[in-house]
Amino acid sequence: MISHPLKDWLLFGLGGGASGAFCGYSVWSPARFGNDYEPTVTYAYSVFGITYTGKRLRFGDAQYSFRSSAQRRLAPYAVGTSIQVHYHPDDPSRCVLVPGVELRNYVQIASSGAFFLLAVGVLTGVLH
């Protein structure tokens, strides 16, 4: 069976699950200029006696324009609390806390596709 990254991440909700402990979080700004904030997390979990560390909150998680929005995303998690970690059944080191994708992921794909079709139409002369 051929593995596709997006499909794999979408299936984590149906794949393996393990109890873990939430270790920490922060909000950082990867942009030198501007107001982009990204929530980051760290958690530990065990699968068949092997301990793993995870850093992914959700597949395709967005950056936020406001620090307070990124902090709200982290509000449900407190250091030291028990959490459920979803991992890839074939590779337990690949994990997320929240499986699946959000509506905004589909909106980004649809808007990118629409922009691409518009650009192709303009470049080929179909649209003037």
MMTF fields as JSON, N, C-alpha, C and O atoms, coordinates in Angstrom:
{
  "mmtfVersion": "1.0.0",
  "mmtfProducer": "UNKNOWN",
  "numBonds": 511,
  "numAtoms": 512,
  "numGroups": 128,
  "numChains": 1,
  "numModels": 1,
  "chainsPerModel": [1],
  "groupsPerChain": [128],
  "chainIdList": ["A"],
  "bondAtomList": [4, 2, 8, 6, 12, 10, 16, 14, 20, 18, 24, 22, 28, 26, 32, 30, 36, 34, 40, 38, 44, 42, 48, 46, 52, 50, 56, 54, 60, 58, 64, 62, 68, 66, 72, 70, 76, 74, 80, 78, 84, 82, 88, 86, 92, 90, 96, 94, 100, 98, 104, 102, 108, 106, 112, 110, 116, 114, 120, 118, 124, 122, 128, 126, 132, 130, 136, 134, 140, 138, 144, 142, 148, 146, 152, 150, 156, 154, 160, 158, 164, 162, 168, 166, 172, 170, 176, 174, 180, 178, 184, 182, 188, 186, 192, 190, 196, 194, 200, 198, 204, 202, 208, 206, 212, 210, 216, 214, 220, 218, 224, 222, 228, 226, 232, 230, 236, 234, 240, 238, 244, 242, 248, 246, 252, 250, 256, 254, 260, 258, 264, 262, 268, 266, 272, 270, 276, 274, 280, 278, 284, 282, 288, 286, 292, 290, 296, 294, 300, 298, 304, 302, 308, 306, 312, 310, 316, 314, 320, 318, 324, 322, 328, 326, 332, 330, 336, 334, 340, 338, 344, 342, 348, 346, 352, 350, 356, 354, 360, 358, 364, 362, 368, 366, 372, 370, 376, 374, 380, 378, 384, 382, 388, 386, 392, 390, 396, 394, 400, 398, 404, 402, 408, 406, 412, 410, 416, 414, 420, 418, 424, 422, 428, 426, 432, 430, 436, 434, 440, 438, 444, 442, 448, 446, 452, 450, 456, 454, 460, 458, 464, 462, 468, 466, 472, 470, 476, 474, 480, 478, 484, 482, 488, 486, 492, 490, 496, 494, 500, 498, 504, 502, 508, 506],
  "bondOrderList": [1, 1, 1, 1, 1, 1, 1, 1, 1, 1, 1, 1, 1, 1, 1, 1, 1, 1, 1, 1, 1, 1, 1, 1, 1, 1, 1, 1, 1, 1, 1, 1, 1, 1, 1, 1, 1, 1, 1, 1, 1, 1, 1, 1, 1, 1, 1, 1, 1, 1, 1, 1, 1, 1, 1, 1, 1, 1, 1, 1, 1, 1, 1, 1, 1, 1, 1, 1, 1, 1, 1, 1, 1, 1, 1, 1, 1, 1, 1, 1, 1, 1, 1, 1, 1, 1, 1, 1, 1, 1, 1, 1, 1, 1, 1, 1, 1, 1, 1, 1, 1, 1, 1, 1, 1, 1, 1, 1, 1, 1, 1, 1, 1, 1, 1, 1, 1, 1, 1, 1, 1, 1, 1, 1, 1, 1, 1],
  "groupList": [{"groupName": "MET", "atomNameList": ["N", "CA", "C", "O"], "elementList": ["N", "C", "C", "O"], "formalChargeList": [0, 0, 0, 0], "bondAtomList": [1, 0, 2, 1, 3, 2], "bondOrderList": [1, 1, 2], "singleLetterCode": "M", "chemCompType": "L-PEPTIDE LINKING"}, {"groupName": "ILE", "atomNameList": ["N", "CA", "C", "O"], "elementList": ["N", "C", "C", "O"], "formalChargeList": [0, 0, 0, 0], "bondAtomList": [1, 0, 2, 1, 3, 2], "bondOrderList": [1, 1, 2], "singleLetterCode": "I", "chemCompType": "L-PEPTIDE LINKING"}, {"groupName": "SER", "atomNameList": ["N", "CA", "C", "O"], "elementList": ["N", "C", "C", "O"], "formalChargeList": [0, 0, 0, 0], "bondAtomList": [1, 0, 2, 1, 3, 2], "bondOrderList": [1, 1, 2], "singleLetterCode": "S", "chemCompType": "L-PEPTIDE LINKING"}, {"groupName": "HIS", "atomNameList": ["N", "CA", "C", "O"], "elementList": ["N", "C", "C", "O"], "formalChargeList": [0, 0, 0, 0], "bondAtomList": [1, 0, 2, 1, 3, 2], "bondOrderList": [1, 1, 2], "singleLetterCode": "H", "chemCompType": "L-PEPTIDE LINKING"}, {"groupName": "PRO", "atomNameList": ["N", "CA", "C", "O"], "elementList": ["N", "C", "C", "O"], "formalChargeList": [0, 0, 0, 0], "bondAtomList": [1, 0, 2, 1, 3, 2], "bondOrderList": [1, 1, 2], "singleLetterCode": "P", "chemCompType": "L-PEPTIDE LINKING"}, {"groupName": "LEU", "atomNameList": ["N", "CA", "C", "O"], "elementList": ["N", "C", "C", "O"], "formalChargeList": [0, 0, 0, 0], "bondAtomList": [1, 0, 2, 1, 3, 2], "bondOrderList": [1, 1, 2], "singleLetterCode": "L", "chemCompType": "L-PEPTIDE LINKING"}, {"groupName": "LYS", "atomNameList": ["N", "CA", "C", "O"], "elementList": ["N", "C", "C", "O"], "formalChargeList": [0, 0, 0, 0], "bondAtomList": [1, 0, 2, 1, 3, 2], "bondOrderList": [1, 1, 2], "singleLetterCode": "K", "chemCompType": "L-PEPTIDE LINKING"}, {"groupName": "ASP", "atomNameList": ["N", "CA", "C", "O"], "elementList": ["N", "C", "C", "O"], "formalChargeList": [0, 0, 0, 0], "bondAtomList": [1, 0, 2, 1, 3, 2], "bondOrderList": [1, 1, 2], "singleLetterCode": "D", "chemCompType": "L-PEPTIDE LINKING"}, {"groupName": "TRP", "atomNameList": ["N", "CA", "C", "O"], "elementList": ["N", "C", "C", "O"], "formalChargeList": [0, 0, 0, 0], "bondAtomList": [1, 0, 2, 1, 3, 2], "bondOrderList": [1, 1, 2], "singleLetterCode": "W", "chemCompType": "L-PEPTIDE LINKING"}, {"groupName": "PHE", "atomNameList": ["N", "CA", "C", "O"], "elementList": ["N", "C", "C", "O"], "formalChargeList": [0, 0, 0, 0], "bondAtomList": [1, 0, 2, 1, 3, 2], "bondOrderList": [1, 1, 2], "singleLetterCode": "F", "chemCompType": "L-PEPTIDE LINKING"}, {"groupName": "GLY", "atomNameList": ["N", "CA", "C", "O"], "elementList": ["N", "C", "C", "O"], "formalChargeList": [0, 0, 0, 0], "bondAtomList": [1, 0, 2, 1, 3, 2], "bondOrderList": [1, 1, 2], "singleLetterCode": "G", "chemCompType": "PEPTIDE LINKING"}, {"groupName": "ALA", "atomNameList": ["N", "CA", "C", "O"], "elementList": ["N", "C", "C", "O"], "formalChargeList": [0, 0, 0, 0], "bondAtomList": [1, 0, 2, 1, 3, 2], "bondOrderList": [1, 1, 2], "singleLetterCode": "A", "chemCompType": "L-PEPTIDE LINKING"}, {"groupName": "CYS", "atomNameList": ["N", "CA", "C", "O"], "elementList": ["N", "C", "C", "O"], "formalChargeList": [0, 0, 0, 0], "bondAtomList": [1, 0, 2, 1, 3, 2], "bondOrderList": [1, 1, 2], "singleLetterCode": "C", "chemCompType": "L-PEPTIDE LINKING"}, {"groupName": "TYR", "atomNameList": ["N", "CA", "C", "O"], "elementList": ["N", "C", "C", "O"], "formalChargeList": [0, 0, 0, 0], "bondAtomList": [1, 0, 2, 1, 3, 2], "bondOrderList": [1, 1, 2], "singleLetterCode": "Y", "chemCompType": "L-PEPTIDE LINKING"}, {"groupName": "VAL", "atomNameList": ["N", "CA", "C", "O"], "elementList": ["N", "C", "C", "O"], "formalChargeList": [0, 0, 0, 0], "bondAtomList": [1, 0, 2, 1, 3, 2], "bondOrderList": [1, 1, 2], "singleLetterCode": "V", "chemCompType": "L-PEPTIDE LINKING"}, {"groupName": "ARG", "atomNameList": ["N", "CA", "C", "O"], "elementList": ["N", "C", "C", "O"], "formalChargeList": [0, 0, 0, 0], "bondAtomList": [1, 0, 2, 1, 3, 2], "bondOrderList": [1, 1, 2], "singleLetterCode": "R", "chemCompType": "L-PEPTIDE LINKING"}, {"groupName": "ASN", "atomNameList": ["N", "CA", "C", "O"], "elementList": ["N", "C", "C", "O"], "formalChargeList": [0, 0, 0, 0], "bondAtomList": [1, 0, 2, 1, 3, 2], "bondOrderList": [1, 1, 2], "singleLetterCode": "N", "chemCompType": "L-PEPTIDE LINKING"}, {"groupName": "GLU", "atomNameList": ["N", "CA", "C", "O"], "elementList": ["N", "C", "C", "O"], "formalChargeList": [0, 0, 0, 0], "bondAtomList": [1, 0, 2, 1, 3, 2], "bondOrderList": [1, 1, 2], "singleLetterCode": "E", "chemCompType": "L-PEPTIDE LINKING"}, {"groupName": "THR", "atomNameList": ["N", "CA", "C", "O"], "elementList": ["N", "C", "C", "O"], "formalChargeList": [0, 0, 0, 0], "bondAtomList": [1, 0, 2, 1, 3, 2], "bondOrderList": [1, 1, 2], "singleLetterCode": "T", "chemCompType": "L-PEPTIDE LINKING"}, {"groupName": "GLN", "atomNameList": ["N", "CA", "C", "O"], "elementList": ["N", "C", "C", "O"], "formalChargeList": [0, 0, 0, 0], "bondAtomList": [1, 0, 2, 1, 3, 2], "bondOrderList": [1, 1, 2], "singleLetterCode": "Q", "chemCompType": "L-PEPTIDE LINKING"}],
  "groupTypeList": [0, 1, 2, 3, 4, 5, 6, 7, 8, 5, 5, 9, 10, 5, 10, 10, 10, 11, 2, 10, 11, 9, 12, 10, 13, 2, 14, 8, 2, 4, 11, 15, 9, 10, 16, 7, 13, 17, 4, 18, 14, 18, 13, 11, 13, 2, 14, 9, 10, 1, 18, 13, 18, 10, 6, 15, 5, 15, 9, 10, 7, 11, 19, 13, 2, 9, 15, 2, 2, 11, 19, 15, 15, 5, 11, 4, 13, 11, 14, 10, 18, 2, 1, 19, 14, 3, 13, 3, 4, 7, 7, 4, 2, 15, 12, 14, 5, 14, 4, 10, 14, 17, 5, 15, 16, 13, 14, 19, 1, 11, 2, 2, 10, 11, 9, 9, 5, 5, 11, 14, 10, 14, 5, 18, 10, 14, 5, 3],
  "groupIdList": [1, 2, 3, 4, 5, 6, 7, 8, 9, 10, 11, 12, 13, 14, 15, 16, 17, 18, 19, 20, 21, 22, 23, 24, 25, 26, 27, 28, 29, 30, 31, 32, 33, 34, 35, 36, 37, 38, 39, 40, 41, 42, 43, 44, 45, 46, 47, 48, 49, 50, 51, 52, 53, 54, 55, 56, 57, 58, 59, 60, 61, 62, 63, 64, 65, 66, 67, 68, 69, 70, 71, 72, 73, 74, 75, 76, 77, 78, 79, 80, 81, 82, 83, 84, 85, 86, 87, 88, 89, 90, 91, 92, 93, 94, 95, 96, 97, 98, 99, 100, 101, 102, 103, 104, 105, 106, 107, 108, 109, 110, 111, 112, 113, 114, 115, 116, 117, 118, 119, 120, 121, 122, 123, 124, 125, 126, 127, 128],
  "secStructList": [7, 7, 7, 7, 2, 2, 2, 2, 2, 2, 2, 6, 6, 6, 1, 3, 3, 3, 3, 3, 3, 3, 3, 3, 3, 3, 3, 3, 7, 7, 7, 1, 1, 1, 7, 7, 5, 3, 3, 3, 3, 3, 3, 3, 3, 3, 3, 6, 6, 3, 3, 3, 3, 3, 7, 7, 1, 5, 6, 6, 7, 7, 7, 5, 1, 1, 2, 2, 2, 2, 2, 2, 2, 2, 6, 6, 7, 7, 6, 6, 7, 3, 3, 3, 3, 3, 3, 3, 6, 6, 3, 3, 3, 3, 3, 3, 1, 5, 7, 1, 7, 7, 2, 2, 2, 2, 2, 2, 2, 2, 2, 2, 2, 2, 2, 2, 2, 2, 2, 2, 2, 2, 2, 2, 6, 1, 7, 7],
  "xCoordList": [0.839, 0.0, 0.882, 1.846, 0.541, 1.29, 0.814, -0.386, 1.76, 1.433, 1.488, 2.447, 0.482, 0.449, 0.394, -0.435, 1.259, 1.324, -0.013, -0.364, -0.766, -2.041, -3.001, -3.66, -3.079, -3.965, -3.552, -4.394, -2.241, -1.753, -2.172, -2.633, -2.008, -2.36, -3.863, -4.302, -4.649, -6.097, -6.536, -7.536, -5.793, -6.165, -5.697, -6.068, -4.905, -4.387, -5.5, -5.326, -6.634, -7.754, -8.25, -8.802, -8.055, -8.476, -7.336, -7.554, -6.13, -4.95, -4.739, -5.688, -3.478, -3.145, -3.372, -3.283, -3.667, -3.822, -3.084, -3.093, -2.453, -1.699, -1.9, -2.1, -1.845, -1.884, -0.507, 0.517, -0.508, 0.762, 0.65, -0.38, 1.715, 1.757, 2.155, 3.092, 1.447, 1.748, 2.925, 2.873, 3.994, 5.236, 5.419, 6.005, 4.934, 5.138, 4.605, 4.241, 4.561, 4.097, 4.667, 5.151, 4.603, 5.023, 4.369, 3.826, 4.429, 3.971, 5.172, 5.773, 5.527, 6.668, 6.295, 5.295, 7.097, 6.856, 7.97, 9.091, 7.68, 8.715, 9.098, 10.157, 8.255, 8.52, 9.412, 9.246, 10.351, 11.199, 10.39, 10.554, 9.522, 8.692, 7.241, 6.937, 6.37, 4.961, 4.48, 5.205, 3.251, 2.609, 2.084, 0.872, 2.966, 2.568, 3.021, 4.19, 2.07, 2.382, 1.985, 0.924, 2.849, 2.618, 2.673, 3.661, 1.618, 1.663, 2.524, 2.383, 3.402, 4.225, 3.987, 3.764, 4.038, 3.771, 4.849, 5.546, 4.977, 5.845, 5.107, 4.556, 5.107, 4.445, 5.192, 5.921, 4.999, 5.652, 4.575, 3.547, 4.832, 3.892, 4.665, 5.789, 4.067, 4.718, 3.872, 2.648, 4.544, 3.9, 4.725, 5.9, 4.122, 4.796, 6.092, 7.102, 6.065, 7.205, 8.288, 9.281, 8.107, 9.085, 8.507, 7.372, 9.298, 8.846, 9.211, 10.332, 8.224, 8.399, 8.087, 7.392, 8.605, 8.292, 7.643, 8.127, 6.541, 5.841, 5.827, 5.924, 5.704, 5.681, 4.577, 4.458, 3.775, 2.74, 1.392, 0.928, 0.774, -0.55, -1.606, -2.43, -1.586, -2.571, -1.953, -1.129, -2.336, -1.86, -2.353, -3.533, -1.458, -1.844, -2.263, -2.976, -1.834, -2.218, -1.645, -0.494, -2.449, -2.1, -1.309, -1.251, -0.71, -0.137, -1.253, -2.209, -1.119, -2.164, -1.649, -0.465, -2.536, -2.165, -1.983, -1.286, -2.61, -2.539, -2.001, -2.38, -1.121, -0.576, -1.691, -1.62, -2.709, -3.813, -4.563, -5.041, -4.674, -5.34, -4.53, -5.095, -3.22, -2.361, -2.409, -2.396, -2.465, -2.545, -3.876, -3.919, -4.961, -6.265, -6.238, -6.902, -5.472, -5.354, -4.724, -5.013, -3.866, -3.163, -3.899, -3.479, -4.977, -5.677, -6.101, -6.036, -6.533, -6.973, -5.851, -6.125, -4.596, -3.477, -2.726, -2.362, -2.504, -1.72, -0.559, -0.715, 0.584, 1.78, 1.507, 0.992, 1.857, 1.699, 0.386, 0.231, -0.571, -1.857, -1.753, -0.893, -2.647, -2.716, -3.413, -4.388, -2.908, -3.472, -3.565, -2.908, -4.377, -4.46, -3.668, -3.947, -2.689, -1.848, -2.255, -2.413, -2.421, -2.769, -1.519, -0.878, -1.17, 0.059, -0.206, -1.215, 0.721, 0.628, 0.894, 1.899, 0.016, 0.187, 1.492, 2.033, 2.004, 3.246, 4.493, 5.586, 4.346, 5.48, 5.034, 4.643, 5.087, 4.586, 5.275, 4.763, 6.411, 7.077, 6.334, 6.556, 5.464, 4.657, 3.335, 2.55, 3.096, 1.959, 1.344, 1.955, 0.122, -0.585, -1.413, -1.747, -1.743, -2.672, -4.114, -4.988, -4.354, -5.708, -5.69, -5.113, -6.307, -6.279, -7.214, -8.122, -6.982, -7.849, -7.395, -6.335, -8.225, -7.96, -9.17, -10.249, -8.979, -10.06, -10.568, -9.945, -11.69, -12.296, -11.327, -11.307, -10.518, -9.604, -8.589, -8.114, -8.24, -7.338, -7.974, -7.308, -9.248, -9.958, -10.15, -10.063, -10.408, -10.571, -9.265, -9.289, -8.133, -6.84, -6.606, -6.123, -6.937, -6.757, -7.67, -7.235, -8.941, -9.897, -9.502, -9.577, -9.085, -8.723, -7.439, -7.308, -6.504, -5.29, -5.633, -5.098, -6.524, -6.956, -7.663, -7.424, -8.528, -9.247, -8.265, -8.402, -7.291, -6.284, -5.478, -5.197, -5.109, -4.357, -5.158, -4.622, -6.434, -7.275, -7.44, -7.434, -7.584, -7.689, -6.401, -6.456, -5.266, -3.977, -3.794, -3.322, -4.163, -4.072, -4.984, -4.602, -6.186, -7.12, -6.586, -6.731, -5.983, -5.425, -4.227, -4.106, -3.341, -2.129, -2.425, -1.692, -3.47, -3.8, -4.698, -4.987, -5.139, -5.972, -7.452, -8.244, -7.84, -9.267, -9.978, -11.101, -9.332, -9.873, -9.038, -7.812, -9.659, -8.891, -9.251, -8.716],
  "yCoordList": [-1.184, 0.0, 1.245, 1.338, 2.196, 3.447, 4.383, 4.554, 4.975, 5.877, 7.315, 7.71, 8.086, 9.507, 10.295, 9.993, 11.305, 12.019, 12.586, 12.454, 13.22, 13.805, 12.725, 12.868, 11.647, 10.551, 9.976, 9.695, 9.806, 9.264, 10.134, 9.627, 11.454, 12.348, 12.323, 12.384, 12.235, 12.19, 10.916, 10.914, 9.837, 8.558, 8.391, 7.414, 9.305, 9.12, 8.987, 8.328, 9.598, 9.452, 8.022, 7.592, 7.283, 5.893, 4.945, 3.747, 5.475, 4.657, 4.465, 4.393, 4.385, 4.124, 5.321, 6.473, 5.019, 6.057, 5.631, 4.453, 6.564, 6.257, 7.367, 8.527, 7.005, 8.011, 8.64, 7.977, 9.926, 10.625, 11.727, 11.883, 12.488, 13.612, 14.865, 14.846, 15.937, 17.213, 17.838, 18.037, 18.149, 18.621, 20.134, 20.702, 20.791, 22.228, 22.822, 22.108, 24.149, 24.865, 26.263, 26.767, 26.88, 28.269, 28.836, 28.102, 30.134, 30.826, 31.591, 32.382, 31.359, 32.05, 32.653, 32.277, 33.581, 34.275, 33.928, 34.414, 33.083, 32.688, 33.791, 33.721, 34.796, 35.873, 36.941, 37.309, 37.424, 38.517, 39.797, 40.593, 39.979, 41.171, 40.722, 39.73, 41.43, 41.066, 40.464, 40.397, 40.038, 39.524, 38.115, 37.905, 37.159, 35.766, 35.046, 35.109, 34.355, 33.636, 32.179, 31.865, 31.303, 29.877, 29.195, 29.333, 28.456, 27.713, 26.463, 25.739, 26.211, 25.002, 24.211, 24.785, 22.898, 22.019, 20.95, 20.679, 20.349, 19.196, 18.239, 18.645, 16.967, 15.951, 14.631, 14.414, 13.758, 12.45, 11.37, 11.554, 10.238, 9.122, 7.827, 7.855, 6.706, 5.408, 4.496, 4.452, 3.77, 2.764, 1.49, 1.476, 0.424, -0.86, -0.703, -1.321, 0.119, 0.285, 1.239, 1.459, 1.805, 2.763, 4.165, 4.429, 5.064, 6.429, 7.316, 7.286, 8.104, 9.038, 10.449, 10.641, 11.429, 12.832, 13.402, 13.192, 14.125, 14.726, 16.233, 16.807, 16.873, 18.338, 18.871, 20.087, 18.017, 18.469, 18.508, 17.5, 19.676, 19.827, 19.277, 18.454, 19.729, 19.317, 19.438, 20.322, 18.569, 18.66, 19.964, 20.299, 20.689, 21.916, 23.044, 23.954, 23.001, 24.072, 25.39, 25.462, 26.408, 27.703, 28.582, 28.351, 29.591, 30.668, 31.669, 31.771, 32.387, 33.325, 34.749, 35.004, 35.665, 37.076, 37.738, 38.745, 37.169, 37.744, 36.704, 35.534, 37.136, 36.245, 35.639, 34.467, 36.421, 35.935, 34.786, 33.88, 34.808, 33.716, 32.426, 31.35, 32.531, 31.359, 30.823, 29.609, 31.714, 31.281, 30.586, 29.633, 31.057, 30.404, 28.977, 28.095, 28.749, 27.415, 26.448, 25.251, 26.975, 26.158, 26.07, 25.32, 26.814, 26.897, 25.545, 25.376, 24.572, 23.295, 22.459, 21.461, 22.847, 22.014, 22.658, 23.833, 21.882, 22.339, 21.369, 20.16, 21.898, 21.082, 20.02, 20.319, 18.774, 17.668, 16.92, 15.868, 17.431, 16.746, 15.556, 15.511, 14.596, 13.431, 13.817, 14.569, 13.298, 13.59, 12.306, 11.313, 12.337, 11.241, 11.644, 12.679, 10.841, 11.109, 10.142, 8.946, 10.656, 9.833, 9.668, 10.652, 8.417, 8.167, 7.282, 6.58, 7.329, 6.511, 5.06, 4.781, 4.133, 2.741, 2.096, 1.235, 2.503, 1.912, 2.618, 2.055, 3.834, 4.617, 5.458, 6.611, 4.896, 5.609, 6.941, 7.726, 7.217, 8.508, 9.641, 10.808, 9.326, 10.334, 10.462, 9.515, 11.642, 11.78, 13.173, 14.128, 13.263, 14.528, 14.437, 13.343, 15.591, 15.601, 15.635, 14.983, 16.4, 16.549, 15.998, 16.629, 14.83, 14.262, 15.005, 15.717, 14.832, 15.425, 16.812, 17.29, 17.443, 18.792, 19.666, 19.167, 20.969, 21.922, 22.472, 22.278, 23.15, 23.754, 24.695, 24.753, 25.435, 26.396, 25.728, 26.352, 24.449, 23.741, 23.549, 23.71, 23.21, 23.033, 24.376, 24.45, 25.423, 26.759, 27.199, 27.765, 26.944, 27.296, 26.547, 27.134, 25.268, 24.471, 24.985, 25.147, 25.243, 25.719, 27.097, 27.328, 28.006, 29.344, 29.302, 30.057, 28.439, 28.293, 27.738, 28.193, 26.757, 26.191, 27.22, 27.282, 28.028, 29.061, 30.1, 30.53, 30.502, 31.46, 30.876, 31.57, 29.61, 28.943, 28.923, 29.241, 28.552, 28.516, 29.906, 30.055, 30.911, 32.284, 32.699, 33.299, 32.388, 32.725, 32.011, 32.612, 30.741, 29.998, 30.614, 30.739, 31.0, 31.633, 32.948, 33.218, 33.753, 35.039, 34.804, 35.453, 33.881, 33.632, 32.988, 33.22, 32.197, 31.556, 32.408, 32.04, 33.533, 34.437, 34.136, 34.817, 33.14, 32.813, 33.949, 34.31, 34.502, 35.638, 36.887, 36.843, 37.966, 39.186, 40.25, 41.357],
  "zCoordList": [0.0, 0.0, 0.0, 0.761, -0.86, -0.946, 0.153, 0.37, 0.831, 1.927, 1.435, 0.772, 1.751, 1.399, 2.699, 3.558, 2.868, 4.152, 4.62, 5.792, 3.709, 4.134, 4.594, 5.624, 3.832, 4.214, 5.571, 6.423, 5.753, 7.017, 8.198, 9.221, 8.048, 9.149, 9.401, 10.549, 8.338, 8.514, 9.223, 9.941, 9.024, 9.621, 11.06, 11.712, 11.564, 12.926, 13.945, 14.97, 13.679, 14.599, 14.658, 15.67, 13.574, 13.511, 13.85, 14.031, 13.934, 14.197, 15.692, 16.472, 16.062, 17.446, 18.345, 17.921, 19.591, 20.6, 21.852, 22.209, 22.513, 23.724, 24.74, 24.38, 25.994, 27.053, 27.161, 26.996, 27.441, 27.571, 28.595, 29.251, 28.726, 29.652, 28.889, 28.09, 29.136, 28.5, 29.229, 30.443, 28.486, 29.108, 29.069, 29.99, 28.035, 27.968, 26.693, 25.759, 26.664, 25.492, 25.477, 26.491, 24.318, 24.181, 22.934, 22.108, 22.813, 21.616, 21.098, 21.826, 19.835, 19.261, 17.928, 17.317, 17.488, 16.227, 15.257, 15.41, 14.244, 13.297, 12.311, 11.686, 12.169, 11.207, 11.829, 12.992, 11.041, 11.523, 11.614, 12.539, 10.647, 10.604, 10.511, 9.849, 11.153, 11.095, 12.401, 13.394, 12.362, 13.563, 13.334, 13.319, 13.157, 13.054, 14.315, 14.698, 14.958, 16.186, 16.016, 15.476, 16.481, 16.331, 17.692, 18.413, 18.053, 19.311, 19.144, 18.159, 20.087, 20.06, 21.338, 22.404, 21.221, 22.356, 22.437, 21.46, 23.608, 23.817, 24.748, 25.771, 24.373, 25.194, 25.052, 24.084, 26.031, 26.032, 26.128, 26.78, 25.464, 25.484, 25.241, 24.74, 25.594, 25.425, 24.563, 24.688, 23.686, 22.848, 22.964, 22.596, 23.472, 23.664, 24.444, 24.108, 25.481, 26.363, 25.873, 26.568, 24.688, 24.167, 24.338, 23.941, 24.934, 25.175, 23.988, 23.48, 23.564, 22.448, 22.922, 23.92, 22.203, 22.456, 21.201, 20.089, 21.391, 20.269, 20.36, 21.445, 19.196, 19.156, 18.258, 18.105, 17.666, 16.738, 17.444, 17.978, 17.439, 18.03, 17.091, 17.49, 15.842, 14.845, 13.465, 13.231, 12.556, 11.184, 10.567, 10.673, 9.93, 9.242, 10.157, 9.733, 11.403, 12.329, 11.838, 11.408, 11.906, 11.317, 12.275, 13.483, 11.679, 12.474, 12.738, 11.97, 13.808, 14.215, 14.139, 14.359, 13.831, 13.71, 15.068, 15.187, 16.091, 17.432, 18.408, 18.353, 19.295, 20.321, 21.168, 21.539, 21.472, 22.312, 21.634, 22.317, 20.3, 19.577, 19.686, 19.883, 19.559, 19.696, 21.122, 21.328, 22.106, 23.501, 23.788, 24.565, 23.168, 23.339, 22.806, 23.351, 21.744, 21.17, 22.174, 22.159, 23.043, 24.029, 25.365, 26.247, 25.526, 26.809, 27.387, 28.605, 26.571, 27.154, 27.767, 28.433, 27.554, 27.986, 29.14, 29.085, 30.172, 31.319, 31.516, 31.345, 31.871, 32.067, 33.123, 34.2, 32.804, 33.744, 33.629, 34.248, 32.853, 32.733, 31.789, 30.91, 31.99, 31.108, 29.815, 29.823, 28.708, 27.396, 26.584, 26.895, 25.555, 24.597, 23.358, 22.753, 22.979, 21.813, 20.708, 20.951, 19.51, 18.351, 17.508, 17.137, 17.205, 16.465, 15.254, 15.186, 14.301, 13.101, 13.498, 14.152, 13.117, 13.554, 13.091, 13.784, 11.927, 11.421, 11.935, 11.88, 12.431, 12.913, 14.101, 13.924, 15.32, 16.498, 16.788, 17.587, 16.167, 16.398, 15.687, 16.009, 14.734, 14.035, 14.783, 14.84, 15.356, 16.255, 16.207, 15.726, 16.717, 16.883, 18.154, 18.61, 18.723, 19.847, 19.357, 19.927, 18.297, 17.754, 16.334, 15.448, 16.086, 14.738, 13.783, 14.213, 12.497, 11.485, 11.071, 11.475, 10.257, 9.771, 10.065, 10.383, 9.955, 10.197, 8.871, 7.828, 8.92, 7.739, 7.041, 5.812, 7.801, 7.183, 6.269, 5.321, 6.539, 5.645, 4.27, 3.247, 4.248, 2.985, 2.283, 1.057, 3.039, 2.452, 1.787, 0.694, 2.432, 1.848, 0.547, -0.422, 0.504, -0.705, -1.813, -2.953, -1.479, -2.482, -3.023, -4.23, -2.152, -2.618, -3.455, -4.418, -3.101, -3.905, -5.288, -6.299, -5.321, -6.596, -7.461, -8.668, -6.863, -7.612, -8.159, -9.304, -7.367, -7.822, -8.979, -9.956, -8.869, -9.931, -11.233, -12.295, -11.157, -12.36, -12.959, -14.181, -12.129, -12.608, -13.327, -14.4, -12.747, -13.361, -14.698, -15.663, -14.758, -16.013, -17.059, -18.223, -16.652, -17.57, -18.123, -19.315, -17.293, -17.737, -18.653, -19.693, -18.276, -19.065, -20.42, -21.381, -20.509, -21.782, -22.657, -23.796, -22.144, -22.924, -22.867, -23.517, -22.111, -21.976, -21.25, -21.602, -20.253, -19.52, -19.861, -19.758, -20.253, -20.533, -19.535, -19.593]
}
